[in-house]
Structure formats: structure tokens, C-alpha cells
């Protein structure tokens, strides 16, 4: 016999693990003693004992089943995967509770979290660890745009000015290094696309 151990989660009951059913040795001994005959060998008595095991009462936390049923449940538990649980009707149910994921809606990335038991992960949902480099860059750019849009006009103007001066200083440094090395460096050509990107970012909209 096998014991199928259960756990209640909300309105669902799942199987957690399978184990050999616990035997009550004293009850088994008392049962077998009445069946032993003088002509029986030690081996016969041992077989009689094994054929007449009395199992302990496992209570409501487990179901006692035949070995073949227990093995079937054990196989299903082993095959369920990370985000599945096995119900007592032997059907799988999704378990993505507390899972955070990214999903794109109307062209924007949103971070959501599954709170409930039995909710499947949408096909378009992407777990944090599965984001591609391109998706990570999109999310970072979106977050930066949202951050800037939440700045006051004064904060936005100051931050924009700081960034423009930072790339101007970098252009001057690159030009000075190139001159010392006898190389050609076009400051205006280098800074033009970077300046345009900063201007676009602080206008607060995509073009």
C-alpha cells in the first residue's frame, strides 16, 4: 500500500508526495497470531505476516491506495515540472504564484505579477531572466523616458543641459587626443547624433 500525502491550497487539494503506507506492527502481530498453525515454518509465518499487514490510520492528510495507484501518482508528480501542481483528481494545475513577468501592451512594456493559484503564464509574457538584450534595452529606454517625463520643467532643463555639456566635454577630449596622435576627429560629426538623441529624449515623446 502507498500513502498519497495531500495539502489544501485555497479551494484546491494537491498531492505533495508518495510514501509507503505506515504499518501498525502491533495490530498486524495480533491479527497474524490467530492465523499461525503449528506446522508452519518461519518462512511461512513471515509470508503470512507480509500478506496481512495492518496499516496505521494516516488521517485526513493522506489517502491509502494500492501500490499500482501510488506508482501512477508518483510518476505524475515526477513529470509535472516546475510550475505545475498535481490535484487529487490527478490533473495538473498551473502554479505561477508570485511570478513577475514583462508583457507588451499597446507598444509599452508593463511588469505584472501573478498572485493567484491556477493562473497560466500568457504566451506573450516574458520572465525577467528570459528577456533578450533587445527587450532589456527597450525596457530601459522606456523607463528612462518615463522618469524624465515625471521631472519638473526646471529639473528637465537642468538635466538636459548637464547631458549636453557632458558630451561636449567628451568631444573636446577626443579631439585633443586625436590631435596629439596626429589623427583626424570631427567633433561636430561625432556630437551631432548624440545631441539629437538628447534633444529628442527631453522633448518627452518619440519621433
Secondary structure as GFF3:
##gff-version 3
##sequence-region A 1 207
A	DSSP	beta_strand	2	9	.	.	.	ID=ss1
A	DSSP	beta_strand	12	20	.	.	.	ID=ss2
A	DSSP	alpha_helix	25	33	.	.	.	ID=ss3
A	DSSP	alpha_helix	42	51	.	.	.	ID=ss4
A	DSSP	three_ten_helix	59	61	.	.	.	ID=ss5
A	DSSP	beta_strand	62	65	.	.	.	ID=ss6
A	DSSP	alpha_helix	67	79	.	.	.	ID=ss7
A	DSSP	beta_strand	84	87	.	.	.	ID=ss8
A	DSSP	beta_strand	92	94	.	.	.	ID=ss9
A	DSSP	beta_strand	99	105	.	.	.	ID=ss10
A	DSSP	beta_strand	108	114	.	.	.	ID=ss11
A	DSSP	beta_strand	126	127	.	.	.	ID=ss12
A	DSSP	three_ten_helix	128	130	.	.	.	ID=ss13
A	DSSP	alpha_helix	133	149	.	.	.	ID=ss14
A	DSSP	alpha_helix	153	180	.	.	.	ID=ss15
A	DSSP	alpha_helix	187	202	.	.	.	ID=ss16
###
